[in-house]
Structure formats: C-alpha cells, structure tokens
Amino acid sequence: METQIFLNLPVKELNKSMDFFSQLGFSFNPKFTDDKAACMIIGDKSFAMLITEEFYKTFTNKAICDASKSSEVLISISVESREKVDEIIAKVIKAGSSEYMVAKDYGWMYHRSFMDLDNHHWEVFFMDESQIPAS
C-alpha cells in the first residue's frame, strides 16, 4: 500500500468551508464525508480532512489554535504552471478570501499564498526543478 497523507484541519462551518474549496476547484470524497467532516481531495494520495471543531476536539486534548493569531501549519501544494497559481488565487478572491502575502518569484519557483475561511495558511506554487541554480 502506498503512503497517503491526510491533513486534518478544524473548521468552524463545514458547509461554508466545502463551498469555498469547491470554488477553488477541489472535490470531496463522499465515502469519507458527512456532517462532521469532509475529505477534500488534493491529489492522488493527498487529502485534507475538514473537521468541525466539535468533532476535531475528540481527537486531541489540546486547545484548537486560533489561526488568526498564531501559525499552526503552512500547507503548500504544487500545481502544473505559473498560470495555474494565478488562476487559483483569482478563485480565492472570487470565493471571498484574499491573498495573504505578495507573490514570490525565484525564477525556478513561483508561489502565492492565501488564508482559508478558518485562517489556515495555504501556499500554491509552481516549481521547475531543472531551473534550480547549482550551489
């Protein structure tokens, strides 16, 4: 069995979060989606579980981080082109959020970032490894 990644994120309003990410082009696996959690498909073996805060608390004894004040995680996803990076950020803005930091272009890597509705920090990037400068 290949390793799969399931990133678990607490969300205040599951339906709003699902709608937001659907507008960005993500889909959900209905087999792992109900009124407490939704399995967002990021890639073939990569998923984000959007979990209501109440249900999330059943998995940990720690307090849920206030992501508007503290950094809990930085989620980075690669896409196939610079244009796709820009397209996703345009969708973020249309869906009601905004770009978090200014775009960064290193020549071989280009990335932009946004906060989702629960202030989780996402980066979308394109990287051409053949263009990485020799050290």
Sequence and secondary structure as in RCSB ss.txt:
>XXXX:A:sequence
METQIFLNLPVKELNKSMDFFSQLGFSFNPKFTDDKAACMIIGDKSFAMLITEEFYKTFTNKAICDASKSSEVLI
SISVESREKVDEIIAKVIKAGSSEYMVAKDYGWMYHRSFMDLDNHHWEVFFMDESQIPAS
>XXXX:A:secstr
    EEEEEEES HHHHHHHHHHTT EEEGGG SSSEEEEEEETTEEEEEEEHHHHGGG SS    TTTS   EE
EEE S HHHHHHHHHHHHHTT  B S  EE SSEEEEEEE TT  EEEEEEE GGG    
